[in-house]
Amino acid sequence: MSKYSVFSVMTPEWTPEKLLEKLHQYGYSAVEWRYKRMGPELRVEAPSFWGNNLCTITPAMSDQYLADLHEKATELQVSTLSINAYLTCGDLQETENVLKVAKKLGAQMIRLGVPSYDGSQHYDDLFKKARLYIHQAEQLCEQYEVKGLIETHHATIAPSASMAWRLVDGCHPDYIGVLYDPGNLVHEGYENHRMALQLLGPYLAHVHVKNAKWQREDGNMKWNVQWERVDHGVVCWEQVLLDLEEVGYRGYLGIEDFSRAFSAEKSLAFHEAFLKEVVQKSGFSLFE
C-alpha cells in the first residue's frame, strides 16, 4: 500500500468521520489530525483552515468519541500517523496531554512546539529554552512510545533543516525527529534538499507535500510568498523525491495543501494522482 497521508487542516468543512471515508475512497493510507482548542466564538464562522476547522480533534472530545474514531479508522484501513498540535515550547503538561490523545488514536507521532522568531528575543535565549523543552519532551515521548517532531517552519527558530538539526542533535531518533516541509522552505530556510536530508540522517521522520511561490505585491517593490498548487510552485517535487530516495527515506508523504485551488474532494483526487505520477517519474520506493 502506498504511504500517502493527509493533514486534516486542509479539509475544514468536513467532519473527521467524513475525512476518513474519503481517504479510504481515494486510496490514502493514513491521516494526520489537526489538534487544537476551539472556542465557541469560532463555531459561528465559515469553515477555514485555521479558524472554524470542523476536521479538528479538540481537548473537549470524550474518550468514547476518540475510541469510536479510532475504530472507524481501523475499519477503513486508515492509520493515524500523527497528531499535529500547536504546542507552546516549554508546556510539558499540554505536551503530555497530546501524547495521551496520540495513544488513544494509535498515532505514531506528535508535533512539538518551538519558539517563534520575530527579532524581539535573542536567538541564543530561544535556542536554550527549546533545547531544554525538547529534551524533557523526549522523556515523555519515550514513556508513551510516540515520536515527537520538530517541523521546518518559517518564522520559528527551525526554519531550515540545519536549524532544526541543531535542536534535535543528541536526542534519540526513536523518540525525536524532524518533519521536513519543502513548501515552508520557500518562505524561509531553503537549503539544497539533498544536503539537508543527508544532514538530518536518522532524524528525518516525515515529509509534508505542498508548494508556494514568490510574487511582487501590487503597486510596490515588495515581494511576498503565496501558497500555490503543488505542481505550479517553486518546489520541484520530482527532484525532492530523487533526493529522498538517495537518503533511503521510506516514510510517508503527507499532503498539506493551502492553495485553495480545489474543493476538498477534488484536492484529494488531484493529489493522489499527482503523487502517483511524481513517484513513478522519480523511481521513489514508497512501499514497505
Secondary structure, DSSP 8 states (H G I E B T S, - for coil): ---EEEEGGG-TTS-HHHHHHHHHHHT--EEEEEE----GGGGGS-B-SSSB-TTEE-TTS-HHHHHHHHHHHHHTT-EEEEEEE---TT-HHHHHHHHHHHHHHT-SEEE----B-SSSS-HHHHHHHHHHHHHHHHHHHHHHT-EEEEE--TTBS--SHHHHHHHHTTS-TTTEEEEE-HHHHHHTT---HHHHHHHHGGGEEEEEE-EEEEEE-TTSS-EEEEEE-TTTSS--HHHHHHHHHHTT--S-EEE---S--S-HHHHHHHHHHHHHHHHHHHT-----
